[in-house]
Amino acid sequence: MSKTQGYFQTRFTPDPKREVLWQTLYHYYFSRFIGKADCVLELGAGYGHFINHVEAERKIALDQWEGFTGYLRPGIEGRVGDVADLSFLAPSSVNFVFASNLFEHISQESFSSVLHQLERVLVDGGTLNIVQPNYYYSYREYFDDYTHRSIYTHRSICDFLEAHGYRIIECCPRFLPLTVKSRMPVSPWLIRLYLSSPWKPLAKQMFVRARPANARVSQNGWAKRGEV
């Protein structure tokens, strides 16, 4: 059994709650960022909980786990490989890149490589969208996952992105709870209520939205970076 296969059979087993969570998150939050004619790329797609709900002309999922393609819905291009190798993508071909709980699992060198390559494949105005644990709030549980390699807070990940030529559009330090593995119920209306509430109990995951600094942007300008 490979290390990746073992991880998906032990630490990251299938959970119906994730399907409810990501279906709701997509339809009531992320869908506003994606157009019908767009190309969407998910890095580290896992069970495909996000990409399976995306409505776009082209949908691409990338993961190093060989078994993940079996969870993708028809019409999604599944590719097994290293997320730090995006050479298969054409220049200026992707509008929206999504990565959930990925960059804490890879080295900073690999993260740097991803950012460099995304500058090539993103269209003007294309964005990188990141959801992942915020060490500032999740330090007690952060290394309960034995595959976590790199540490990021909402401040350090924004600094890392900016140091690699990206500009922050949005940073939400408290976006979601750390895990669905709890006694708390997971339902669409509760998730919608949680997203709209200024008070977010147990929120230990952050959301960061960024784009290459040299990209052309709309007249709306940039959103301010979030603070604690």
C-alpha positions, 0 to 999 in steps of 0.5 A: 500500500502506498503512503497516499493510499494509506492516508485515504484509508485511515486519516482521510476516509470518506464522510457524507458530511463533506459532500453536504458541506462542499455542495453548499459551499459551492452553491452559496459561496464559491459559485459567484466567482465562476462563470459558465464559460470558465476553466476551473482547476482543483489542486489536490482534489481528493474525493472531488467534493468541490470540483464535482459541484462546479458548473463551468465549461472545463473542469480539471482535477489534479491529485497524486492519489491514483484512486481519486479519479473514480470519485469524479463525475462525468465531464471532469478531467482527472489527472494523477500527478504532482500538484507542483507540475502543471506543465500539461496546462496551456498558457492563459487557460485557467480562470479559477484555481482552487486548493483546499487543505493542500499547501500545509501538506507540501514543502514551501519549495513545492508551493513556490513552484505551484505559484510560479506555474500558475502565473503562466496558466492563469488568464488575466483576472484569474484567481487562486483560491485557498482554504486551509487550516490557520495555524494561528487558531488551530495550533493545538490540532495542527499536527494531529495530521501526520502529513502536515509539513508546512505551517501557515497563519493568515498573515504568513500565507499572505506574506508568502503569496505577496513575496511570490508576486501575488496580490491579496484580494481577500483574506478571511482568517476565520472561515470554516471549522477545522473538520467535519469530524465532530458531533455538530450537525452539518446541514445546508441551512446551518452552513449558510447561516454560519457563512453569513454570521460575523460570529464563527465558533470553532472557525480554524480554517482560513480563506485566501483569494489572490491573483498574480500582481501583474495581471490586469484587474477591474476598476473595483480595486482590491479588497483589504486583507483581513485581520484578527 
